[in-house]
Amino acid sequence: MRFITFNLIFLQLASLASQTAMTSPTKVQVAFVEALAPKDTTSSERFQKEYETSVALGKAQVEGELARCGYELSTKMVFYDASDSIQALEQAKKLSQEDTWLLIGPRRSNHYLLFSQGALDTPSVSLMASSSEVSELGSLHVSLAPTNKKMAQVAVNKLKDFNFSSEPEFLSIVAEDCVTCVDFEKDFAEIAKKEGIKKLGIIKLTGESPSLEEVKNKVKSLKPAFVLVPNYSKLSAAIIHAAQPLSPKSVFIGGDGWGDTNFGFVQNNVYVGQAKGFTVRGFPPHQVGLTQFSLGKNLSRENASRVASSSSLAILKTFDGLKDLLCSKKPKNRESFASSFKNVSTKIFNSPWGVSVFSLQDGNIVYSETRR
């Protein structure tokens, strides 16, 4: 009798353990890696806090639905200094060995290219990398930003809105240690040439605070119709400040690095002065961008958004894509997730926003339109 009772208890415990195992959620770790260390002079503490808030907000928005689909999400954030780009590679290697299912990598193209090398078998998404080299990485490593070629085409088309008295000529000033900046300049120059727009020359700069004497001399002597400045915001602001007084009629053109009304070093910068121009970006203003994907629409309806940067838009879109992938494909482990990601990444983790044009007016960057 005792033997039968013991067997019954054992069977009941085994059944209970089996049911528990069946109902336990599959744990999914997602890591966010970005050049936002406190000592980094190219990003502000405010941007870092915005990034952290965006991750928390995105996670909170998808946790319930993911739980119903059988998943438990954990997130990890790693920040490093922008001047130490090798950290992108090292962090990707480390996180890939920690059973991370998905890596959200750096927004800068040169950093993300290194990052992808450190995560050869782990899926990754860059929030903003736009160089042609990034687009050639394959479907395991993708970016939410449109390519530089698409943005350059929009920039060249936008020039038609300016009533130049003669065939316009331009001067390029580019940071040669910035992969995406060089890439954008190359695409822009090729497209402009087809449109009969003459390139007067190119000035290549290196570092965050280079000498601008050559810039001043060239702009003063050439007086170009427009100056192409496809660099990150801090260097771009310094170039515009140096060049604008020497050629007041020149129009300044930027790629996807100037920032917007709320973030970056160009807007509200006393050094920019009365310069006129525009920048093309892969992201519209935050409230416009939220209306173009499901998670964002929910936030718009709830009026619950506490973030406003382009990075936050991309972070929220990444959570939206992750939720869709997990609940539709139901991968059971890290390996099956990678396989599913590779098959659908270009559809799920892509930009719904087209290319936006922002005007430079009175030292501020003002949203103008979106072109597709």
Backbone hydrogen bonds, N-H to C=O, Kabsch-Sander energy under -0.5 kcal/mol:
donor,donor_aa,acceptor,acceptor_aa,energy
5,T,1,M,-2.5
6,F,2,R,-2.6
7,N,3,F,-2.1
8,L,4,I,-2.3
9,I,5,T,-2.4
10,F,6,F,-2.6
11,L,7,N,-2.5
12,Q,8,L,-2.3
13,L,9,I,-2.5
14,A,10,F,-2.4
15,S,11,L,-2.4
16,L,12,Q,-2.5
17,A,13,L,-2.5
18,S,14,A,-2.2
19,Q,15,S,-2.5
20,T,16,L,-2.4
21,A,17,A,-2.4
22,M,18,S,-2.0
23,T,19,Q,-1.8
24,S,20,T,-1.4
26,T,70,G,-3.1
28,V,72,E,-2.9
30,V,74,S,-2.6
31,A,102,L,-2.2
32,F,76,K,-3.3
33,V,31,A,-0.5
33,V,104,I,-2.9
34,E,78,V,-2.1
36,L,34,E,-2.0
37,A,80,Y,-1.9
40,D,37,A,-2.1
41,T,39,K,-0.5
43,S,40,D,-0.9
48,Q,44,S,-1.6
49,K,45,E,-2.2
50,E,46,R,-2.2
51,Y,47,F,-2.3
52,E,48,Q,-2.4
53,T,49,K,-2.6
54,S,50,E,-2.2
55,V,51,Y,-2.0
56,A,52,E,-2.2
57,L,53,T,-2.5
58,G,54,S,-2.8
59,K,55,V,-2.4
60,A,56,A,-2.1
61,Q,57,L,-1.7
62,V,58,G,-1.2
62,V,59,K,-0.5
63,E,59,K,-1.6
66,L,62,V,-2.6
67,A,63,E,-2.2
68,R,64,G,-1.8
69,C,65,E,-1.3
70,G,67,A,-1.1
71,Y,66,L,-2.9
72,E,26,T,-2.5
74,S,28,V,-2.7
76,K,30,V,-1.9
78,V,32,F,-2.9
80,Y,34,E,-1.8
84,D,81,D,-1.8
85,S,83,S,-0.6
87,Q,84,D,-2.0
88,A,85,S,-1.8
89,L,85,S,-0.6
90,E,86,I,-2.3
91,Q,87,Q,-3.0
92,A,88,A,-1.6
93,K,89,L,-2.0
94,K,90,E,-2.4
95,L,91,Q,-2.7
96,S,92,A,-2.0
97,Q,93,K,-1.1
97,Q,94,K,-0.5
98,E,95,L,-1.3
99,D,96,S,-0.6
100,T,95,L,-1.1
101,W,29,Q,-2.3
102,L,29,Q,-1.4
103,L,123,P,-2.3
104,I,31,A,-3.4
105,G,103,L,-0.8
105,G,125,V,-2.1
112,Y,108,R,-2.7
113,L,109,S,-2.5
114,L,110,N,-1.2
115,F,111,H,-2.5
116,S,112,Y,-2.7
117,Q,113,L,-1.0
118,G,114,L,-1.1
118,G,115,F,-0.8
119,A,116,S,-0.8
122,T,119,A,-0.7
124,S,140,L,-2.2
125,V,103,L,-2.3
126,S,142,V,-2.6
127,L,105,G,-0.9
135,S,131,S,-1.4
136,E,132,S,-0.7
136,E,133,E,-0.5
137,L,134,V,-1.7
141,H,138,G,-0.9
142,V,124,S,-2.0
144,L,126,S,-2.2
148,N,130,S,-2.4
151,M,147,T,-1.9
152,A,148,N,-3.2
153,Q,149,K,-1.9
154,V,150,K,-1.7
155,A,151,M,-2.1
156,V,152,A,-2.4
157,N,153,Q,-2.3
158,K,154,V,-2.2
159,L,155,A,-1.1
160,K,157,N,-1.3
161,D,158,K,-2.1
162,F,159,L,-1.7
164,F,162,F,-1.6
170,F,198,K,-2.5
171,L,226,F,-1.5
172,S,201,G,-2.3
173,I,228,L,-2.6
174,V,203,I,-2.5
176,E,174,V,-0.8
176,E,205,L,-2.3
177,D,205,L,-0.6
178,C,175,A,-1.7
179,V,177,D,-0.6
182,V,178,C,-2.2
183,D,179,V,-2.2
184,F,180,T,-2.4
185,E,181,C,-2.2
186,K,182,V,-2.1
187,D,183,D,-2.3
188,F,184,F,-3.0
189,A,185,E,-2.6
190,E,186,K,-2.0
191,I,187,D,-2.2
192,A,188,F,-2.9
193,K,189,A,-2.1
194,K,190,E,-1.3
195,E,191,I,-1.0
195,E,192,A,-0.6
196,G,193,K,-1.5
197,I,192,A,-2.6
198,K,168,P,-1.3
198,K,196,G,-0.6
200,L,170,F,-3.4
200,L,198,K,-0.6
201,G,170,F,-0.7
203,I,172,S,-2.7
205,L,174,V,-2.6
216,K,212,L,-2.4
217,N,213,E,-2.5
218,K,214,E,-2.5
219,V,215,V,-2.5
220,K,216,K,-2.3
221,S,217,N,-1.9
222,L,218,K,-2.8
223,K,219,V,-2.2
225,A,169,E,-1.0
226,F,169,E,-1.6
227,V,251,V,-2.9
228,L,171,L,-2.6
229,V,227,V,-0.6
229,V,253,I,-3.6
231,N,229,V,-1.3
233,S,257,G,-1.5
236,S,232,Y,-2.4
237,A,233,S,-2.5
238,A,234,K,-1.5
239,I,235,L,-2.3
240,I,236,S,-2.5
241,H,237,A,-2.2
242,A,238,A,-1.8
243,A,239,I,-2.5
244,Q,240,I,-2.6
246,L,243,A,-1.0
247,S,243,A,-0.9
247,S,244,Q,-0.9
250,S,247,S,-2.0
251,V,225,A,-2.1
252,F,276,K,-2.7
253,I,227,V,-2.7
254,G,278,F,-2.3
257,G,255,G,-1.6
258,W,255,G,-0.9
260,D,263,F,-2.2
266,V,258,W,-0.8
268,N,363,G,-3.7
269,N,266,V,-1.3
269,N,363,G,-0.8
270,V,268,N,-0.6
272,V,269,N,-1.6
273,G,269,N,-0.7
275,A,272,V,-1.4
276,K,250,S,-0.6
277,G,360,L,-0.9
278,F,252,F,-2.0
279,T,358,F,-2.7
280,V,254,G,-1.8
281,R,356,S,-2.8
286,H,308,A,-0.5
288,V,285,P,-0.5
289,G,285,P,-2.6
290,L,286,H,-2.2
291,T,287,Q,-0.6
291,T,288,V,-0.7
292,Q,289,G,-1.6
293,F,290,L,-1.0
297,K,293,F,-2.3
298,N,294,S,-2.0
299,L,295,L,-1.8
300,S,296,G,-2.2
301,R,297,K,-2.4
302,E,298,N,-2.2
303,N,299,L,-1.1
304,A,299,L,-1.7
305,S,299,L,-0.5
313,L,309,S,-1.5
314,A,310,S,-2.2
315,I,311,S,-2.7
316,L,312,S,-2.6
317,K,313,L,-2.4
318,T,314,A,-1.9
319,F,315,I,-2.0
320,D,316,L,-2.1
321,G,317,K,-2.3
322,L,318,T,-2.6
323,K,319,F,-2.4
324,D,320,D,-2.0
325,L,321,G,-2.5
326,L,322,L,-2.6
327,C,323,K,-2.4
328,S,324,D,-1.5
329,K,325,L,-2.6
330,K,326,L,-1.7
337,F,333,N,-1.9
338,A,334,R,-2.1
339,S,335,E,-1.9
340,S,336,S,-2.2
341,F,337,F,-3.1
342,K,338,A,-2.2
343,N,339,S,-1.2
344,V,340,S,-1.5
345,S,341,F,-2.4
347,K,344,V,-1.5
348,I,344,V,-2.6
349,F,345,S,-2.4
350,N,348,I,-0.8
355,V,371,R,-2.6
356,S,281,R,-3.0
357,V,369,E,-3.5
358,F,279,T,-2.9
359,S,366,V,-3.1
360,L,277,G,-3.0
361,Q,359,S,-0.8
361,Q,364,N,-2.9
364,N,361,Q,-1.9
366,V,359,S,-3.0
366,V,364,N,-0.6
368,S,357,V,-2.8
369,E,357,V,-1.5
371,R,355,V,-3.5
